[in-house]
Amino acid sequence: MESIGSQLKHAREVRGVSIEQAQKDTRIHARILRALEEDRIDEAASTPLYIKSFIRKYADYLGLDGKSLADEYFKEHPKLSEEVFTLKGKEAPVKFPPRRLVSIVVSVLVIILGITALVFIGSRSRPNLKQTKKASKTIPLSTKLPIATKIRKGEDLLLTIKTRSDVWLKVTSDGTVVYEDILKRGSQENWQAKKSLEISTSRAEALNAELNGEKLGPLGEGVVQTILIGKDGLKLPR
């Protein structure tokens, strides 16, 4: 019996469709499509939600039964099926092991302490009203950095995040929250957007990022912050 990747590749070749054309039509990055065809599905996405979504969307595009292929994959990987989010947005029950609960509690405490410290420092160094108004006209609230890689017109944003330690992370894609959880040390996640991505994290220095294959490096320092990513650059709070 042919593997899922072989079925996808064969269907694409029969239709005479190139990887580049498939990327344009499906809005799934070519790197992910190749990983699917080469049965490196775990490299295409590290969460069950995206694995299922990519298999189903690509298979349907090629005229195959996307639902059946996705179900077949999760039958072969039963542990992943317990964590799958349905495409309608319903979430399967999540059971946190004791060690993960400890990580969550620690991360929440770090966030609370960080916010408390910021409020305390701000209250001690608060300038008078006239100084505040004057400063607001001359000091930008954020710093905008260009993205080294060129993002072609019509190409989606594909962000890859790798973690160097456990870190709380919230990801918003084109205005919709697609992830909010603790990422374990050594994890790798992929997110896609047409226009913009917003990353909120408690430990930006623990994240290494790539955008459409271009390495961006660590996203900041160890404070609670939000990073905005668009096709014209990064926007980092000061």
Backbone torsions as a table, in degrees:
resi	resn	phi	psi	omega
1	MET	NA	133.4	-179.6
2	GLU	-65.1	145.0	175.6
3	SER	-72.1	166.1	179.3
4	ILE	-60.4	-43.1	-179.9
5	GLY	-62.2	-42.1	179.2
6	SER	-63.4	-40.1	178.3
7	GLN	-62.9	-41.6	179.8
8	LEU	-65.7	-46.3	-178.7
9	LYS	-64.1	-43.3	-179.9
10	HIS	-62.0	-43.7	-179.8
11	ALA	-63.2	-38.9	179.5
12	ARG	-67.3	-43.2	-179.3
13	GLU	-66.2	-38.0	177.6
14	VAL	-62.3	-37.5	179.5
15	ARG	-78.8	-10.4	179.8
16	GLY	70.1	33.8	-177.5
17	VAL	-105.3	132.2	176.7
18	SER	-81.2	161.7	176.5
19	ILE	-59.4	-40.3	-178.8
20	GLU	-63.5	-41.5	179.1
21	GLN	-67.7	-38.3	178.3
22	ALA	-63.8	-39.7	177.1
23	GLN	-60.8	-44.6	-179.1
24	LYS	-63.5	-41.3	-176.2
25	ASP	-75.6	-39.6	-175.3
26	THR	-93.4	-16.7	-175.0
27	ARG	62.5	27.5	172.8
28	ILE	-106.3	129.4	-174.1
29	HIS	-58.3	143.2	-177.6
30	ALA	-56.8	-35.4	179.5
31	ARG	-61.7	-37.9	179.4
32	ILE	-71.7	-40.4	179.4
33	LEU	-61.5	-42.6	179.0
34	ARG	-64.3	-39.7	178.6
35	ALA	-62.5	-39.1	178.0
36	LEU	-63.6	-44.8	-177.3
37	GLU	-69.3	-25.8	-178.5
38	GLU	-96.8	13.8	179.0
39	ASP	58.7	31.4	172.3
40	ARG	-105.6	49.2	-172.0
41	ILE	-62.3	-33.2	-179.8
42	ASP	-67.2	-19.4	176.6
43	GLU	-85.5	-22.1	179.9
44	ALA	-69.6	-36.2	178.6
45	ALA	-161.7	144.5	-175.8
46	SER	-102.8	4.6	175.8
47	THR	-118.3	143.7	-179.8
48	PRO	-55.1	-35.6	-179.6
49	LEU	-57.3	-49.6	-177.0
50	TYR	-75.0	-35.1	176.9
51	ILE	-58.7	-50.4	-178.9
52	LYS	-63.1	-42.0	-178.4
53	SER	-63.5	-45.4	-178.2
54	PHE	-65.4	-46.2	-179.7
55	ILE	-60.4	-48.9	-175.2
56	ARG	-65.0	-44.7	-177.4
57	LYS	-66.2	-44.3	-178.3
58	TYR	-68.0	-42.5	179.7
59	ALA	-63.6	-45.0	177.9
60	ASP	-60.0	-39.9	179.3
61	TYR	-61.5	-36.3	-178.3
62	LEU	-86.5	5.0	178.1
63	GLY	85.6	11.3	177.3
64	LEU	-94.7	172.9	177.5
65	ASP	-86.5	95.5	-175.5
66	GLY	-60.2	-40.8	-178.3
67	LYS	-63.7	-43.1	-178.8
68	SER	-65.2	-41.2	179.8
69	LEU	-65.8	-40.6	178.7
70	ALA	-64.3	-43.5	178.6
71	ASP	-62.4	-39.1	179.5
72	GLU	-61.9	-41.3	179.9
73	TYR	-61.9	-43.8	-176.5
74	PHE	-76.4	-20.0	171.8
75	LYS	-69.3	-34.5	178.7
76	GLU	-76.5	-19.2	179.6
77	HIS	-128.7	71.1	-174.0
78	PRO	-59.2	-29.3	-179.7
79	LYS	-65.1	-35.8	179.3
80	LEU	-69.7	-32.3	-176.4
81	SER	-62.4	-25.1	179.5
82	GLU	-71.0	-19.5	-175.3
83	GLU	-105.3	1.9	-171.8
84	VAL	-67.9	137.7	168.9
85	PHE	-95.3	133.5	177.1
86	THR	-71.6	158.7	-178.0
87	LEU	-66.7	-16.3	178.5
88	LYS	-83.8	-2.7	175.3
89	GLY	96.9	5.9	177.9
90	LYS	-81.8	136.2	-175.3
91	GLU	-103.3	132.2	175.7
92	ALA	-69.8	150.9	-179.4
93	PRO	-56.9	135.6	-179.4
94	VAL	-109.8	123.9	178.5
95	LYS	-104.5	119.8	-178.5
96	PHE	-89.6	123.3	174.4
97	PRO	-68.9	159.6	-177.5
98	PRO	-52.5	-41.9	-177.8
99	ARG	-65.9	-35.7	179.5
100	ARG	-70.8	-36.3	176.7
101	LEU	-60.7	-40.6	178.2
102	VAL	-62.0	-42.3	179.7
103	SER	-62.3	-41.3	-179.7
104	ILE	-64.6	-46.0	-179.5
105	VAL	-61.4	-44.3	-179.8
106	VAL	-62.4	-43.1	-179.5
107	SER	-63.6	-41.5	178.4
108	VAL	-62.6	-42.0	178.5
109	LEU	-63.2	-39.5	178.2
110	VAL	-61.8	-42.5	179.5
111	ILE	-63.0	-46.0	-179.1
112	ILE	-62.0	-44.4	179.4
113	LEU	-64.2	-38.4	178.8
114	GLY	-63.6	-44.9	179.3
115	ILE	-64.8	-42.4	179.1
116	THR	-60.8	-42.3	179.8
117	ALA	-64.1	-41.3	179.3
118	LEU	-63.0	-43.0	179.5
119	VAL	-64.1	-41.8	-178.6
120	PHE	-64.9	-46.7	179.9
121	ILE	-63.9	-40.6	-179.6
122	GLY	-64.5	-37.3	-178.6
123	SER	-70.8	-30.0	-178.7
124	ARG	-79.8	-30.2	-176.0
125	SER	-109.0	20.4	-176.3
126	ARG	-69.4	124.1	178.5
127	PRO	-79.2	168.5	177.3
128	ASN	-71.7	171.1	-172.3
129	LEU	-61.9	-41.3	-178.3
130	LYS	-65.2	-40.9	179.0
131	GLN	-65.4	-37.9	179.5
132	THR	-63.1	-45.3	-179.6
133	LYS	-63.0	-41.3	-179.5
134	LYS	-65.8	-43.0	-178.7
135	ALA	-65.6	-35.6	-177.0
136	SER	-65.0	-19.7	-179.7
137	LYS	-85.6	-19.2	-173.4
138	THR	-115.3	-21.3	-176.9
139	ILE	-108.5	117.8	179.7
140	PRO	-67.8	149.4	-179.2
141	LEU	-79.3	-16.7	-178.4
142	SER	-148.7	161.7	178.4
143	THR	-111.7	131.3	-178.3
144	LYS	-106.7	125.7	-178.5
145	LEU	-115.4	136.9	180.0
146	PRO	-71.9	152.2	174.7
147	ILE	-91.1	129.6	-175.0
148	ALA	-64.6	-40.2	-178.4
149	THR	-75.5	147.0	178.4
150	LYS	-91.1	125.8	179.4
151	ILE	-100.8	115.0	-175.7
152	ARG	-69.8	154.8	179.8
153	LYS	-60.4	130.1	179.7
154	GLY	88.7	-9.3	179.8
155	GLU	-85.7	137.6	179.9
156	ASP	-74.4	161.2	171.5
157	LEU	-84.8	129.3	176.9
158	LEU	-124.3	108.4	-176.5
159	LEU	-104.1	130.1	175.5
160	THR	-114.8	127.4	179.6
161	ILE	-116.3	129.7	173.9
162	LYS	-119.0	137.4	-175.7
163	THR	-105.4	142.5	176.7
164	ARG	-101.1	-8.5	175.4
165	SER	-162.3	170.5	177.8
166	ASP	-60.9	133.5	-176.8
167	VAL	-151.8	139.5	174.7
168	TRP	-78.3	137.1	-175.3
169	LEU	-145.4	138.0	174.1
170	LYS	-127.4	128.2	-177.7
171	VAL	-121.2	128.7	177.1
172	THR	-117.2	122.5	-179.2
173	SER	-110.2	116.9	-179.4
174	ASP	49.7	41.6	175.9
175	GLY	89.1	-3.2	-179.1
176	THR	-114.0	128.6	178.2
177	VAL	-71.5	118.6	-178.0
178	VAL	-110.0	-9.8	179.6
179	TYR	-159.4	136.0	173.7
180	GLU	-156.1	103.3	-174.4
181	ASP	-170.7	-177.6	174.4
182	ILE	-93.6	122.4	174.9
183	LEU	-90.4	127.1	-178.8
184	LYS	-74.7	156.3	177.4
185	ARG	-56.9	133.8	179.5
186	GLY	83.9	3.6	179.7
187	SER	-76.9	157.1	173.6
188	GLN	-135.8	129.7	-178.9
189	GLU	-130.3	152.1	177.6
190	ASN	-124.3	137.7	174.9
191	TRP	-134.4	147.1	-175.5
192	GLN	-125.6	145.1	178.5
193	ALA	-150.7	153.0	177.8
194	LYS	-83.8	-36.7	-174.4
195	LYS	-120.9	-47.7	-173.9
196	SER	-153.8	154.5	174.4
197	LEU	-128.0	141.7	178.5
198	GLU	-124.2	122.7	-177.5
199	ILE	-112.2	121.1	173.7
200	SER	-112.7	131.4	-175.6
201	THR	-151.6	156.5	178.2
202	SER	-92.3	-16.2	-177.1
203	ARG	-144.0	77.0	-176.6
204	ALA	-62.4	-28.5	-178.1
205	GLU	-69.6	-14.6	-179.6
206	ALA	-90.1	2.5	-177.7
207	LEU	-111.1	129.8	169.2
208	ASN	-107.9	130.3	-172.5
209	ALA	-119.9	149.5	170.8
210	GLU	-130.5	138.4	177.7
211	LEU	-121.1	114.8	-177.6
212	ASN	50.5	42.7	176.2
213	GLY	87.3	-7.9	-179.4
214	GLU	-96.3	125.8	-178.8
215	LYS	-71.5	131.0	177.4
216	LEU	-104.5	-17.4	-178.8
217	GLY	79.1	-167.1	178.1
218	PRO	-59.8	146.3	-174.3
219	LEU	-94.4	4.1	178.8
220	GLY	156.9	-157.8	-178.2
221	GLU	-110.2	175.6	-171.8
222	GLY	-76.8	60.0	174.0
223	VAL	-133.9	159.9	176.6
224	VAL	-68.6	122.2	-178.9
225	GLN	-154.0	167.4	178.8
226	THR	-122.2	130.4	179.0
227	ILE	-111.7	127.7	178.2
228	LEU	-100.8	130.7	-179.4
229	ILE	-122.3	120.7	176.7
230	GLY	-128.1	-176.9	-177.5
231	LYS	-74.4	-11.7	-179.2
232	ASP	-107.3	-1.7	177.2
233	GLY	152.9	-177.8	176.7
234	LEU	-101.3	148.1	177.0
235	LYS	-124.8	111.4	-175.4
236	LEU	-112.7	127.4	176.5
237	PRO	-61.3	144.8	178.7
238	ARG	-88.8	NA	NA
